[in-house]
Amino acid sequence: MKIKKIWAVIFLFFSCFIHSLYGIPIITSTENQYSTYYYQKKGLFEQLPNTEQEIIFLGDSITDGCDWAELFQNINIKNRGISGDVTDGVLDRLNEVTESKPAKIFLMIGINDLARGRSVEYVLNNIKRIIKAIEKASPQTEIFIQSILPVNPDFSMFPHHVSKSQEIIKINNGLKKICAHYELQYIDIYSHLTDKEQKLSPDYTNDGLHLTGAGYIIWGNILEKYIQ
């Protein structure tokens, strides 16, 4: 029995290590369990004061990785990205996002769902749920749906993510249809960051998934007219 317990502990340790390494939230047998970092950030966001005319950037590590307020020199911008987050995670923390009745929300989410084996349809259905929840809680908020970014499988650091190029294209096509249906602004970031092979350009990434500063500058230039 002791040997079995030892192996169980070893398995749990390596499982946590792999999930942490690849930015995948740890899901336990209890429903709605996410990473420790998720709860740290969610708790912080809930303690921070609401302000008027907030512009919310909502998403995962790709959103989390930029200081948007400094990039745009705009104190109304709030970063609500959480590394490793998924569409379910966004749904479970939307109350904090909408309670300030923000002026605008820029959403980018879904790549971690794909890395965990969620289907294209699952991601799109959850994004529709996010849109409906925002519109119900804060009808005056402008919602901007951003494409999922390209990935580059030439990098090996995030194999579960960078192997999802075709699924990303399908999701982005689905997002265009969703935006047309809900009369929302779809913002194509994807095509501005690809190389000739439709991969995330090495000019803008050093791990095949996340952006370097140059990538965020491109992204910021695309969004500038929507921030004003």
C-alpha positions in Angstrom: 0.0 0.0 0.0 2.8 2.4 0.9 4.4 1.9 -2.6 1.1 2.6 -4.3 0.8 5.9 -2.3 4.3 6.9 -3.2 3.6 6.3 -6.9 0.4 8.3 -6.6 2.2 11.2 -5.1 4.9 11.1 -7.9 2.2 11.0 -10.6 0.4 13.9 -9.0 3.7 15.9 -8.9 4.5 15.4 -12.5 0.9 16.0 -13.6 1.0 19.4 -11.8 4.4 20.2 -13.4 3.2 19.4 -16.9 0.1 21.5 -16.5 2.0 24.4 -15.1 4.6 24.2 -17.9 2.1 24.3 -20.7 -0.2 26.8 -19.2 -3.1 24.4 -18.8 -5.4 24.9 -15.8 -5.4 22.0 -13.4 -8.8 20.4 -13.4 -9.7 18.3 -10.4 -12.8 16.1 -9.8 -14.5 19.1 -8.2 -16.4 21.2 -10.8 -15.0 24.6 -11.8 -11.5 24.1 -10.4 -8.7 26.1 -12.2 -5.1 26.9 -11.5 -3.8 28.5 -8.4 -2.8 31.5 -10.5 -6.4 31.8 -11.7 -7.8 32.1 -8.2 -5.0 34.5 -7.2 -5.8 36.9 -10.1 -9.6 36.4 -9.8 -9.4 37.3 -6.1 -7.2 40.4 -6.9 -9.6 41.6 -9.6 -12.5 41.3 -7.2 -10.7 43.5 -4.6 -9.7 46.2 -7.1 -12.1 49.3 -7.2 -14.4 49.7 -10.1 -14.0 52.9 -12.1 -16.0 54.7 -14.8 -15.6 54.1 -18.5 -13.4 51.0 -18.1 -12.0 49.4 -21.2 -11.5 45.7 -20.3 -9.0 43.4 -22.0 -10.3 39.9 -21.3 -8.5 36.7 -22.0 -5.7 34.3 -21.2 -1.9 34.6 -21.0 -1.7 36.3 -24.4 -3.8 39.2 -23.0 -2.2 38.9 -19.5 1.3 39.4 -21.0 0.8 43.0 -22.0 0.6 46.3 -20.1 -2.3 47.6 -22.2 -2.8 50.8 -20.2 0.8 51.8 -20.7 0.8 50.7 -24.4 -2.2 53.0 -25.1 -1.4 55.6 -22.4 -4.9 55.2 -21.2 -5.7 54.9 -17.5 -9.2 53.6 -18.2 -7.8 50.3 -19.6 -7.9 47.3 -17.2 -6.1 44.0 -18.0 -8.3 41.1 -17.1 -6.2 38.4 -18.7 -5.3 35.3 -16.7 -2.6 33.0 -17.9 -3.9 29.6 -18.6 -7.5 30.7 -18.7 -10.2 28.9 -20.8 -13.7 29.9 -21.9 -15.3 28.3 -18.8 -12.9 30.3 -16.6 -14.0 33.5 -18.3 -17.6 32.6 -17.7 -17.0 31.9 -14.1 -15.5 35.3 -13.4 -17.6 37.5 -15.7 -19.5 39.1 -12.8 -16.4 41.0 -11.7 -15.9 42.1 -15.3 -19.4 43.4 -15.9 -20.2 44.9 -12.5 -18.4 48.1 -13.4 -20.6 48.4 -16.5 -17.5 48.9 -18.7 -17.5 51.0 -21.8 -15.8 48.4 -23.9 -14.6 44.8 -23.6 -12.0 43.3 -25.9 -12.2 39.5 -25.8 -9.6 36.9 -26.9 -10.0 33.4 -25.6 -10.0 29.8 -26.7 -6.4 28.5 -27.4 -6.1 26.8 -24.0 -9.5 25.1 -24.6 -8.0 23.6 -27.7 -4.9 22.5 -25.9 -7.0 20.7 -23.4 -8.9 18.8 -26.2 -12.0 20.9 -26.3 -13.7 21.0 -29.7 -14.1 24.0 -32.0 -17.9 23.9 -31.4 -17.3 23.9 -27.6 -15.2 27.0 -27.8 -17.7 28.9 -30.1 -20.7 27.9 -28.0 -18.9 29.2 -24.8 -18.0 32.5 -26.6 -21.7 32.9 -27.5 -22.5 32.3 -23.8 -19.9 35.0 -22.8 -21.5 37.5 -25.3 -25.0 36.9 -24.0 -23.9 37.2 -20.4 -22.2 40.5 -21.0 -25.1 41.9 -22.9 -27.5 40.9 -20.2 -25.4 42.3 -17.3 -24.2 45.4 -19.1 -26.2 46.2 -22.2 -24.4 49.4 -23.0 -21.0 47.8 -23.1 -19.4 47.6 -26.6 -18.0 44.1 -27.2 -15.1 43.5 -29.5 -14.3 39.9 -30.5 -10.7 39.4 -31.5 -9.5 36.5 -33.5 -7.4 33.8 -31.8 -3.8 34.3 -32.8 -1.8 32.0 -35.1 0.7 29.5 -33.6 4.0 28.2 -34.8 4.7 24.4 -34.6 8.4 25.0 -35.3 8.7 25.7 -31.6 8.5 22.8 -29.2 7.7 24.5 -25.9 3.9 24.3 -26.1 3.2 21.2 -28.2 -0.5 21.0 -27.2 -1.1 24.5 -28.4 1.0 24.9 -31.5 -0.5 21.9 -33.1 -3.9 23.5 -33.4 -3.5 25.7 -36.5 -6.5 24.2 -38.4 -8.8 24.5 -35.4 -7.8 28.1 -34.8 -8.7 28.9 -38.4 -12.1 27.2 -37.9 -12.7 29.1 -34.7 -11.9 32.4 -36.3 -14.3 31.7 -39.2 -16.9 30.9 -36.6 -16.2 34.1 -34.7 -16.9 36.1 -37.8 -20.3 34.5 -38.1 -21.0 35.0 -34.5 -20.2 38.7 -34.7 -22.3 39.1 -37.8 -25.2 37.5 -35.9 -24.9 39.6 -32.8 -23.9 42.7 -34.7 -20.5 43.0 -33.0 -17.1 44.1 -34.2 -14.8 41.2 -35.2 -11.1 42.2 -35.2 -8.7 40.2 -37.2 -5.4 40.1 -35.4 -4.5 36.7 -36.8 -3.5 37.7 -40.4 -1.3 40.5 -39.3 1.0 38.2 -37.4 1.5 35.3 -39.8 4.4 34.5 -42.0 4.2 33.2 -45.6 3.3 29.7 -44.3 0.5 31.0 -42.2 2.4 30.4 -39.0 2.9 32.9 -36.2 5.9 34.8 -37.5 9.2 34.3 -35.6 9.5 38.1 -35.8 6.7 38.2 -33.2 7.3 35.2 -31.0 10.0 33.3 -29.3 8.0 30.2 -28.2 5.4 29.7 -30.9 2.5 30.8 -28.8 3.1 34.0 -26.9 4.1 37.4 -28.3 7.2 39.4 -28.0 7.1 43.2 -27.7 7.1 43.6 -31.5 4.0 41.4 -31.7 2.1 43.5 -29.1 3.0 46.7 -31.0 1.4 45.2 -34.1 -1.7 44.2 -32.1 -1.9 47.6 -30.5 -1.7 49.4 -33.9 -4.7 47.3 -35.1 -6.8 48.2 -32.0 -5.9 51.9 -31.7 -8.9 53.1 -33.7 -11.3 51.1 -31.5 -9.8 52.4 -28.2 -10.5 56.0 -28.9 
